[in-house]
Amino acid sequence: MSSGRRSPSDVRALDALRADFPGWRFILSNRRRWWALRGPLPPDRINEVDACDADTPAELRTALGEVGQ
């Protein structure tokens, strides 16, 4: 995807991730890396995971499931 445009399946995957993991922001990089970010976290949650990345939306979903909400 050198044009920088997202495919319809990418858009659906991003929408599904946003719906299932509120509080996280999602990025699909131009190198096809999927990212989930949240924060800044408040001081009492500073040691929690605030970023995950993966090669596919399914892998990212798994990683986020392990992190929890």
C-alpha positions in Angstrom: 0.0 0.0 0.0 2.5 2.6 -1.1 -0.3 5.1 -1.7 -1.0 5.3 2.1 -4.6 4.4 1.6 -6.3 1.8 3.8 -8.1 -1.2 2.3 -11.7 -1.8 3.3 -10.6 -4.8 5.4 -8.1 -2.5 7.2 -10.8 0.0 8.0 -13.1 -2.8 9.3 -10.3 -4.2 11.5 -9.6 -0.7 12.9 -13.3 -0.1 13.5 -13.6 -3.4 15.3 -10.5 -2.8 17.5 -11.9 0.7 18.4 -15.2 -0.8 19.4 -13.7 -3.6 21.4 -11.0 -1.7 23.1 -12.2 1.7 24.2 -9.6 4.0 25.6 -7.0 2.8 23.1 -5.9 4.6 19.9 -5.0 2.6 16.8 -2.5 3.2 14.1 -1.7 1.2 11.0 1.8 2.4 9.9 2.9 2.8 6.3 5.1 -0.3 7.0 2.0 -2.3 7.8 2.6 -2.5 11.5 -0.4 -2.3 13.7 -0.2 -0.2 16.9 -2.4 0.4 19.9 -1.6 3.3 22.2 -3.3 4.7 25.4 -2.3 7.4 27.7 -0.9 9.3 29.2 -1.9 7.1 32.1 -2.6 8.7 35.5 0.1 8.3 38.2 -1.6 5.3 39.9 -1.5 3.4 36.5 1.9 4.5 35.3 3.3 0.9 35.4 0.6 -0.5 33.1 1.2 -1.3 29.5 0.4 1.7 27.3 1.5 0.5 23.9 1.3 -2.7 21.9 2.3 -3.5 18.3 1.8 -6.5 16.0 2.1 -7.6 12.4 -1.7 -8.2 12.0 -4.9 -6.9 13.6 -5.5 -10.4 15.0 -2.1 -10.5 16.7 -2.8 -7.0 18.1 -6.2 -8.1 19.4 -4.5 -11.0 21.2 -1.9 -8.7 22.7 -4.6 -6.3 23.9 -6.6 -9.2 25.4 -3.5 -10.1 27.4 -3.0 -6.6 28.6 -6.7 -6.1 29.7 -8.7 -3.0 29.7 
